[in-house]
């Protein structure tokens, strides 16, 4: 799939049940008319920042209908963007520790329904998440009808360190991905101080044992958060290759309706 034009972005309201909604999101769609394959983008600790909106725009430029919902919507004002510094991380962890499995799964399902109900949407939905958002994406894939899920350095998946990974580690829910006939791409840096090699092996083992079509990519020279240009951790070669793999992954699963099982390092 080759689309040369960037997408058009807008703020949208996503219906969420009960008194919890609506939930705001940033949506971008390709400029070309017609139906487009949908992707949900899960933000990291800092909210739907310019970096996350850039990912949504980039996906739209590649031909996808993409949206980043604001997962902090129950506890923070709409449009919250935290700085990428110590204070931003402190506040981000405050919001992260208020998230619940029930809430984020409901939010992903609401976003999936919202996209699937649009006239410019082709059908089954994919999901891409970064760090905290990677955890949300992995968790959602175990319980929501997602065709393809890309997890970029998703943390705490094999532990009980945050409310989203309790009572049992999110990794224990991996068989649910197979039940939804989903596939998963897991991307991490070899120098990630938050996600060590043992955790990566545990993720790959769980996916293999659950017979989830998957690929695990480890970039040896990349640290955590290597994806963001202009930050100390940014690693150009890993970023560019990851984008190539993500584009192919969603293209195969959402456009061509196929995928390949395997693992990589």
C-alpha positions in Angstrom: 0.0 0.0 0.0 1.6 3.3 -1.1 0.0 6.6 -0.2 2.0 9.7 -0.6 -0.3 12.3 0.9 -0.5 13.0 4.7 -3.9 12.6 6.4 -6.2 15.2 7.8 -6.5 15.4 11.6 -9.4 16.4 13.8 -10.6 16.0 17.4 -13.5 13.5 17.8 -15.7 12.4 20.6 -15.9 8.6 21.1 -19.1 7.4 23.0 -18.3 5.5 26.2 -21.0 3.9 28.3 -22.4 5.3 31.4 -21.1 8.5 33.0 -17.5 7.9 31.8 -17.9 9.4 28.4 -17.6 10.7 25.9 -13.9 10.2 25.4 -11.9 12.6 23.2 -9.6 11.3 20.6 -7.3 12.6 17.8 -8.3 11.1 14.5 -6.6 11.3 11.1 -7.8 9.8 7.8 -6.2 9.6 4.4 -7.0 12.3 1.9 -8.1 9.8 -0.6 -11.9 9.0 -0.7 -13.3 5.6 0.2 -12.8 3.1 3.0 -9.6 2.7 4.9 -8.2 0.1 7.4 -8.5 1.3 11.0 -5.8 1.5 13.7 -6.2 2.5 17.4 -3.1 4.3 18.8 -2.5 4.0 22.5 -0.5 6.8 24.0 2.4 6.5 26.5 2.6 8.0 30.0 2.4 11.6 28.7 -0.9 11.5 27.0 -1.9 12.3 23.4 1.1 14.5 22.8 2.5 15.9 19.5 4.5 12.7 19.2 1.4 10.6 19.4 -0.5 12.8 17.0 2.4 12.6 14.7 2.1 8.8 14.7 -1.6 9.1 13.9 -0.9 11.5 11.0 1.8 9.2 9.7 -0.5 6.2 9.7 -3.1 8.3 7.8 -0.4 9.2 5.3 0.2 5.5 4.8 -3.5 4.9 4.1 -4.9 4.0 7.5 -7.8 5.5 9.4 -6.1 6.1 12.8 -7.3 7.5 16.1 -5.6 8.1 19.5 -8.1 8.1 22.4 -7.3 9.9 25.6 -7.2 7.0 28.1 -6.9 9.4 31.1 -10.3 10.9 30.3 -11.9 9.7 33.6 -9.3 11.4 35.7 -7.8 14.3 33.7 -9.0 17.3 31.7 -9.5 16.8 27.9 -6.4 17.6 25.9 -3.9 16.8 28.7 -0.3 16.7 27.5 2.5 16.1 30.0 6.0 17.3 29.4 8.7 14.6 28.8 10.5 15.4 32.0 10.6 14.2 35.7 7.5 16.2 36.6 5.7 14.9 33.6 6.6 11.3 34.5 5.5 11.9 38.1 2.1 13.1 37.1 1.9 10.5 34.4 2.4 7.7 36.9 -0.4 9.2 39.1 -2.8 8.9 36.2 -1.4 5.5 35.2 -2.0 4.1 38.7 -5.6 5.2 38.5 -6.3 3.2 35.3 -8.1 -0.1 35.6 -8.3 -3.1 33.4 -12.0 -2.8 33.1 -11.8 0.9 32.1 -9.1 0.7 29.5 -10.6 -2.4 27.9 -14.0 -0.7 27.7 -12.3 2.4 26.2 -10.6 0.2 23.5 -13.8 -1.6 22.7 -15.6 1.8 22.5 -13.0 3.0 20.1 -13.2 -0.2 18.0 -16.9 0.2 17.8 -16.6 3.9 16.9 -14.2 3.1 14.0 -16.1 0.1 12.8 -19.2 2.2 12.6 -17.7 4.8 10.4 -18.5 4.8 6.7 -14.9 5.3 5.8 -13.7 2.2 7.7 -13.0 -1.2 6.0 -13.6 -3.6 8.9 -11.5 -5.3 11.5 -9.3 -3.0 13.6 -5.6 -3.0 14.4 -3.9 -1.4 17.4 -0.5 0.2 18.0 0.8 1.2 21.5 3.9 2.7 23.0 5.3 1.9 26.5 2.3 2.2 28.8 0.1 2.2 25.7 1.9 -0.9 24.6 0.7 -2.6 27.8 -2.8 -1.3 27.1 -2.6 -2.7 23.5 -1.4 -6.1 24.7 -4.1 -6.2 27.4 -6.8 -5.2 24.9 -5.7 -7.8 22.4 -6.6 -10.5 24.9 -10.2 -9.3 25.3 -11.2 -7.2 22.3 -11.6 -8.2 18.6 -8.4 -6.8 17.2 -7.0 -8.3 14.0 -3.4 -7.1 14.6 -1.6 -5.5 17.6 1.8 -3.9 17.5 3.4 -3.4 20.9 6.4 -1.0 21.0 8.4 -1.5 24.2 5.3 -2.2 26.2 6.2 -2.4 29.9 5.0 -4.4 33.0 3.4 -7.1 30.8 5.1 -9.9 32.8 4.8 -8.3 36.2 2.2 -7.1 38.8 3.8 -3.7 39.2 0.8 -1.5 38.0 -2.9 -1.9 38.4 -3.3 -2.9 34.8 -1.2 -6.0 35.4 -3.2 -7.2 38.4 -4.5 -9.5 39.8 -2.6 -11.8 37.4 0.2 -10.5 35.1 -1.2 -9.4 31.8 1.0 -12.0 30.2 -1.1 -14.7 31.7 -4.0 -13.5 29.6 -2.2 -14.1 26.3 -4.4 -17.1 25.2 -7.2 -14.5 24.7 -5.3 -13.1 21.7 -5.6 -16.5 20.0 -9.3 -16.7 20.9 -9.9 -13.5 19.0 -7.8 -14.7 16.0 -5.4 -11.9 16.5 -1.7 -11.6 15.7 0.9 -9.6 17.5 4.2 -7.7 16.8 6.4 -7.0 19.8 9.2 -4.4 19.4 11.8 -3.6 22.0 15.3 -2.2 22.3 18.2 -4.4 23.4 19.3 -1.7 25.8 15.9 -1.1 27.4 16.5 -0.8 31.1 12.9 -1.3 31.9 12.3 -4.4 29.8 15.2 -6.9 30.2 15.9 -9.9 28.1 14.1 -12.2 30.5 10.9 -10.3 30.1 11.2 -10.4 26.3 11.8 -14.2 26.4 8.7 -14.5 28.7 6.6 -12.6 26.2 7.8 -14.7 23.3 7.3 -17.9 25.2 3.7 -17.0 26.1 2.8 -16.1 22.5 4.3 -19.3 21.2 2.6 -21.5 23.8 -0.7 -19.8 23.1 -0.2 -20.3 19.4 -0.6 -16.6 18.6 0.9 -15.6 15.2 3.6 -13.2 16.2 7.0 -11.7 15.7 9.4 -10.3 18.3 11.9 -7.7 17.2 14.8 -6.7 19.4 17.0 -3.7 18.2 20.3 -4.3 19.9 21.5 -0.7 20.1 18.1 0.9 21.1 17.0 2.1 24.5 13.5 2.5 25.9 11.5 5.2 24.1 13.9 5.0 21.1 11.0 6.0 18.8 10.9 9.7 19.5 13.0 12.0 17.4 14.5 14.9 19.4 14.9 12.9 22.6 18.1 11.4 24.1 16.9 7.9 23.5 16.1 8.4 19.8 17.7 5.8 17.6 17.2 6.6 13.9 18.0 3.1 12.4 15.7 1.3 14.9 12.9 3.9 14.4 13.0 3.6 10.6 13.1 -0.1 10.6 10.3 -0.3 13.2 8.1 1.9 11.0 8.8 -0.3 8.0 7.8 -3.4 10.0 4.7 -1.8 11.5 3.5 -0.7 8.1 4.0 -4.1 6.6 2.4 -5.8 9.6 -0.8 -3.7 9.4 -0.8 -3.9 5.6 -0.7 -7.7 5.7 -3.3 -8.1 8.5 -5.7 -5.3 7.7 -5.4 -4.7 4.0 -4.4 -8.2 2.6 -6.1 -10.1 5.4 -3.1 -12.3 6.1 0.0 -12.5 8.4 3.0 -14.6 9.0 3.9 -16.3 12.2 7.5 -16.2 13.4 9.9 -14.7 15.8 12.9 -12.4 15.4 15.6 -10.8 17.4 
